[in-house]
């Protein structure tokens, strides 16, 4: 299929270079998150040795309410993209970075080994899948909800390629939309892929590391393949 219109459940400033070039070439891109977020109050000054951030959003909502953190703490996060944002926004260097963020089950086991016997704090959304925390004993983890995710679903024009960045965005999309039979669907990691599969939606490609660099590389190759066959 010729991809003339692509949907991605991310705002335009977070779609990467390849999709920006796609727009520049005269094709249409619908770049829009279908979820919104709001802060949730949580208990402060909780004792821990490590703080784990599954996303930069969890860090933002956490630090908005807990701005002073002991320097002796170590930080861990799910993926290189989150690590880079933590460094840029909060000057935090992570001691553990999940190398394969697109496969959280595998990364959770690696994190468990790295953590050892230390106690870890998980700031999270109420919709968190708890993949990393669930592999740890209850007395070794503290979980706090720091933000709430809500659907802002709307009707999306039919597209040729759909890129879903999270299970919550995919769920919101399906509240008011159906995928055309001939459309391709790309999942941002194993959790998104599993959600789509649970709804009977085939995924033709799954991102493994969950970075914009990986998305750019895949889309560049994918679109060049189409171009080589004279379909673009």
Residue pairs with C-beta under 8 A, 6 or more apart in sequence:
1 160
1 182
1 183
1 184
2 160
2 226
2 231
2 232
3 22
3 27
3 160
3 161
3 184
3 223
3 226
3 232
4 27
4 28
4 160
5 27
5 28
5 29
5 30
5 157
5 158
5 159
5 160
5 161
6 19
6 22
6 27
6 28
6 29
6 30
6 159
6 160
6 161
6 162
6 163
7 29
7 30
7 31
7 32
7 156
7 159
7 161
7 162
7 163
8 15
8 19
8 29
8 30
8 31
8 162
8 163
8 165
9 32
9 33
9 34
9 163
9 164
9 165
9 166
9 169
9 170
9 172
9 173
10 31
10 32
10 33
10 163
10 165
11 31
11 32
11 33
12 29
12 31
14 31
14 212
15 29
15 31
15 212
16 212
16 213
16 215
16 216
16 219
17 212
17 216
18 215
18 216
18 219
18 220
18 223
19 29
19 31
19 219
22 29
22 219
22 223
23 29
30 156
30 157
30 159
32 156
33 152
33 165
33 169
34 151
34 152
34 153
34 154
34 169
34 172
34 173
35 149
35 150
35 151
35 152
35 166
35 168
35 169
35 172
36 149
36 150
36 152
37 57
37 61
37 125
37 147
37 148
37 149
37 150
38 147
38 148
38 150
39 61
39 64
39 65
39 146
39 147
39 148
40 61
40 126
40 145
40 146
40 147
40 148
41 65
42 65
42 123
42 144
42 145
42 146
43 144
44 65
44 66
45 66
46 121
46 142
46 144
47 119
48 73
48 119
48 120
48 121
48 142
49 73
49 74
49 118
49 119
49 120
50 73
50 74
50 75
50 76
50 95
50 96
50 115
50 118
50 119
50 120
50 121
51 62
51 69
51 73
51 74
51 75
51 76
51 120
51 121
51 123
52 75
52 76
52 77
52 78
52 111
52 120
52 121
52 122
52 132
52 133
53 59
53 62
53 75
53 76
53 77
53 78
53 82
53 86
53 123
54 77
54 78
54 82
54 122
54 124
54 128
54 132
55 78
55 82
56 81
56 82
56 85
56 86
56 89
57 125
57 147
58 123
58 124
58 125
58 146
58 147
59 82
59 85
59 86
59 89
59 90
59 92
59 123
60 89
61 123
61 146
61 147
62 123
62 146
63 69
63 90
65 146
74 95
74 96
74 118
75 86
75 92
75 93
75 94
75 95
75 96
76 94
76 95
76 96
76 97
76 111
76 114
76 115
76 120
77 83
77 86
77 94
77 96
77 97
77 98
78 98
78 101
78 104
78 107
78 132
78 210
79 97
79 98
79 101
79 209
79 210
79 211
80 97
80 99
80 101
80 209
80 211
81 101
81 210
81 211
81 212
82 97
82 101
83 94
83 97
86 92
86 93
86 94
87 93
87 94
96 111
96 114
96 115
98 104
98 107
98 110
98 111
99 107
99 110
99 209
100 106
100 107
100 208
100 209
101 107
101 189
101 209
101 210
101 211
102 188
102 189
102 190
102 206
102 207
102 208
102 209
102 210
103 189
103 190
103 208
104 129
104 131
104 132
104 189
104 190
104 191
105 131
105 190
107 132
108 131
108 132
108 134
108 135
109 135
111 132
111 135
112 135
112 136
115 136
115 140
117 140
118 140
119 140
119 141
119 142
120 133
120 136
120 140
120 141
120 142
121 141
121 142
121 143
121 144
122 128
122 130
122 132
122 133
122 141
122 142
122 143
122 144
123 144
123 146
124 130
124 133
124 143
124 144
124 145
124 146
125 145
125 146
125 147
125 148
125 149
126 145
126 147
126 148
126 149
127 149
127 167
127 168
129 167
129 191
130 143
131 191
133 141
133 143
149 168
151 168
151 171
151 172
151 175
152 172
153 172
153 173
153 175
153 176
153 177
154 176
155 176
155 177
156 173
156 176
156 177
158 180
158 183
159 180
159 183
160 180
160 182
160 183
160 184
161 183
161 184
161 185
161 186
162 173
162 179
162 183
162 184
162 185
162 186
163 186
163 188
163 215
164 170
164 173
164 185
164 186
164 187
164 188
164 192
164 196
165 188
165 192
166 188
166 191
166 192
167 191
167 192
167 194
167 195
170 187
170 192
170 195
170 196
170 199
171 195
174 199
179 185
179 201
184 204
184 205
185 196
185 201
185 202
185 203
185 204
186 203
186 204
186 205
186 206
186 207
186 218
187 193
187 196
187 203
187 205
187 206
187 207
188 207
188 210
188 215
189 206
189 207
189 208
189 210
190 206
192 206
193 203
193 206
196 202
196 203
197 203
205 218
205 222
207 214
207 215
207 218
208 214
223 232
226 232
